[in-house]
Amino acid sequence: VEGWTAVATVRAEVALAGGRELFANGGVQAQATHRVRMRYRGDLTPRHRLVWLDANQVLNVVACPPELGTANVLEVWCVREVR
């Protein structure tokens, strides 16, 4: 059985970075892009997702390149699908 497992609970700053609408399969799908800044973690990859508890949203990690952060801060780019 495949599923999601919580790895850690951390504090982070979440900011809306943009959005767009996609037309596919005869329908419209909206996406919102978020930038998340948190304390540096070396184990975060695009295979992970973040759960934003304050907004009750799931953010899919798109990129977390170390060059966007510093030695202490990691900047993560995520996409939230708007239904």
BELHU-V409047 format. One record per pair of residues at least 12 apart in sequence whose C-alpha atoms are under 10 Angstrom apart, sorted by the first residue. I is the first residue (numbers start at 1). J is the second residue. Records with the same first field share a line. If there is no record, write none. Layout:
I = J, J
//
This chain:
4 = 48, 49
5 = 48
6 = 49, 50, 51
7 = 43, 44, 48, 50
8 = 50
9 = 50, 51, 53
10 = 38, 39
11 = 37, 38, 39, 52
12 = 36, 37, 38, 39, 52, 73, 74, 75
13 = 35, 36, 37, 38, 39, 52, 75
14 = 34, 35, 36, 37, 38, 52, 75, 76, 77, 78
15 = 33, 34, 35, 36, 37, 77
16 = 32, 33, 34, 35, 36, 78, 79, 80
17 = 32, 33, 34, 35, 36, 77, 78, 79
18 = 31, 32, 33, 34, 35, 79
19 = 31, 32, 33, 34, 79, 80, 81, 82
20 = 32, 33, 82
21 = 82
28 = 83
29 = 81, 82, 83
30 = 80, 81, 82, 83
31 = 79, 80, 81, 82, 83
32 = 59, 78, 79, 80, 81, 82
33 = 59, 60, 61, 62, 77, 78, 79, 80, 81
34 = 59, 60, 61, 62, 76, 77, 78, 79, 80
35 = 59, 61, 63, 64, 75, 76, 77, 78, 79
36 = 50, 52, 59, 61, 64, 74, 75, 76, 77, 78
37 = 64, 68, 69, 73, 74, 75, 76, 77
38 = 69, 72, 73, 74, 75, 76
39 = 69, 70, 71, 72, 73, 74, 75
40 = 66, 69, 70, 71, 72, 73, 74, 75
41 = 64, 66, 71, 72, 73, 74
42 = 64, 66, 74
44 = 61, 63, 64, 65, 74, 76
45 = 61, 62, 63, 64, 65, 76
46 = 60, 61, 62, 63, 64, 65, 76, 77, 78
47 = 60, 61, 62, 63
48 = 60, 61, 62
49 = 61, 62, 78, 79
50 = 76, 78, 79, 80
57 = 80, 81, 82
58 = 78, 79, 80, 81
59 = 77, 78, 79, 80, 81
60 = 77, 78, 79, 80, 81
61 = 76, 77, 78, 79, 80
62 = 76, 77, 78, 79
63 = 75, 76, 77, 78, 79
64 = 76, 77, 78
65 = 77
//
